[in-house]
Amino acid sequence: MTRKSPVIASTPRVPPDEDEQADPMSPISMDFCEDGSPTNVYIKGLPEKTTDKQLLDMVSPFGEVVSSKAIIDRPSGVCKGYGFAKFTSIESAKACIADLKSKNYEATVAKDSFYSKLKGLADLQSTNLYVSNLPCTWGEAKIISLFPGYKISKCRLLVGQRGQSRGVAFVTFEDREICDEVIEKFSGVQLDEKDHHLPLQVRYADTLAQKQLKKEQQAVGQFPKKSVLINHQQTVEKGKRMNVSNTESGAPVLLHLRSWRASGAPPVNAPPTPPRSVISAEEDGLKDD
């Protein structure tokens, strides 16, 4: 196996660093510092030179602050103009909002994002992992052999109506600590399998409540239909055929994924990466034990 950066992330991931999102109102940018609580305040209109300490000094007079963060643009090192402050009480949050509004700042309670809702529905005691992007030729015994040295209490491969593998399995381990270790070690790994090009994805399996929330979001267009994944696979196959054809004709060969990531730009005519939620949407239609 070789380590590769994941191409598809199967669930909404842990929110990225605060300086990686340009849209101040996007759920992801707010999620690192909020849990849907009415005590978490979104502040817009901060000067470019605002630092974390300056923001903390600004909001501390209104009450005890749990956390605060000025959102910084990585390339320039300047504040993007907004930040967050979470208080221990609603009264403090209300006082902060009222005062900042009087000073012409835009201040309001941070929205309860989809990602924070999803995180709140997680089962923190679960030891059941969702493993996807498995070779369709693998059975349960082969999947178990992928994790040597780890005690597995259960492995269930998902199959289609005709008994063919769906490339997805639920694997239950001994305890939570082992699960965290397996996720860190195996997610994003490229398997040494012929004609298999997708990196392995490993995460905690969704709870029934999480699946229901995703279904609700899918109904309003948050997640694509399962056909998106099929279309992507067909596009990848087409890209492979183009590579072979170009090599034989002497035409330029498409960049390998590693070169793509190293250069920071996708190769010309590269097959598109499917939306990050595709694999999650695939799971939503499946009935778990």
Sequence and secondary structure as in RCSB ss.txt:
>XXXX:A:sequence
MTRKSPVIASTPRVPPDEDEQADPMSPISMDFCEDGSPTNVYIKGLPEKTTDKQLLDMVSPFGEVVSSKAIIDRP
SGVCKGYGFAKFTSIESAKACIADLKSKNYEATVAKDSFYSKLKGLADLQSTNLYVSNLPCTWGEAKIISLFPGY
KISKCRLLVGQRGQSRGVAFVTFEDREICDEVIEKFSGVQLDEKDHHLPLQVRYADTLAQKQLKKEQQAVGQFPK
KSVLINHQQTVEKGKRMNVSNTESGAPVLLHLRSWRASGAPPVNAPPTPPRSVISAEEDGLKDD
>XXXX:A:secstr
 EE   S  SS  S   GGG   TTSHHHHHTT SS TTEEEEE   TT  HHHHHHHHGGGS EEEEEEEE TT
T SEEEEEEEEESSHHHHHHHHHHHHHTT EEEE    HHHHHHHT  TT  EEEEES  TT  HHHHHHTSTTS
 EEEEEEEE TTS EEEEEEEEES HHHHHHHHHHHTTEE   TT  S  EEEE   HHHHHHHHHHHHTTSS  
THHHHHHHHHHHHHHHHHHHHHHHT      HHHHHHHTS  TT      TTHHHHHHHTS   
